[in-house]
Amino acid sequence: MEALLQQIEKYKQEITDVKATTAEAVEAFRIQWLGTKGLLKNIMGEMKNVPNEHKRAFGQVLNDFKLFVEAKFEELQQSNSTEKSEEKAFDWSLPGSSVPVGTRHPLTIVRNQIVSIFKTLGFAIAEGPEIEDDWHNFGAMNLPEDHPARDMQDTFYINQNPAWLLRTHTSSVQARVLETQKPPIRVICPGRVYRNETISARAHCFFHQIEGLYIDENVSFADLKQTLYFFVQEMFGKGVQVRFRPSYFPFTEPSAEMDISCLICDSKGCNVCKHTGWVEILGSGMVHPKVLENFGIDSTKYTGFAFGMGVERICQLKYQVNDLRLYSQNDVRFLKQFTGAV
Ligand code: DAH
């Protein structure tokens, strides 16, 4: 009798745990427990072995158990049929819920635009490493050790090997190209560069540049001006003015910085153009003969021009982004404003 009661408790536990997700499983449950050869019938059959004085109490237990099994069967039946009707009620013609897709980063958009403009002029893309050595970043570019112009580019060095540094400009890719290619050379080099600057709205410890290098016979400053003028018109529109200012870079002679008329205030004067109506967008010049000779290129036969521009600056003018930090904060509210652009 005791053993029987324990058995019933065990069955109850087993039944509580039953899950039936298909009509077949519900039917299997019915056959196993409530069928003519089912376990319930079996247990009822035990009644005849119970001593008379316990028959009444045991009958009560059996009856409760029977109700318990029937209730579970009903519950399984119901949960299956609601699932069925929900399935039937589902409207497959409803539009799906949209999956959010990312957008291109504004710096990528602008870089791609710049690259595609120079591609139409026949420039190929060249790349170099971000971890550079002193020679490619400085020495080969006519910036020997102790040259005062190095002060303009405060550099990150690598602890494990002080001969390595994070490149401070994409001009290092000029050196990489010149050691592997022979003129005529016509490349642009997009990439990330690093400087040891305190982070603020106007400066960051890394930013992006696009370098250009064109070397052939008879390349003149007129070619430089025409190429960059064409670029500005393609990038910003026909009405934009340019001006060249004499400047100094160790790797070019003569050197010039190029300004464009301020697009933010229409040259009326604002914070971005520092109330001058002009904004500097790049440095440029005729490749210094020493740079060519560093790579065994005959500087009496070949001449060339080079330029380097900051992608963040171009992006600022194109999209009026006034804080450099926004580019690397990964704030979706900022980034999603650039959808639709390529
Ligand atoms: N490398 C210079 C910088 O980071 C930019 C530059 C100036 C690149 C003149 C050039 C160039 O190729 O000719 O400030």
Residues whose N, C-alpha, C, O or C-beta is under 5 A from the ligand:
A	BS01	DAH	T168 H169 S171 G212 F249 T252 G283 S284 G285 A306 F307 G308
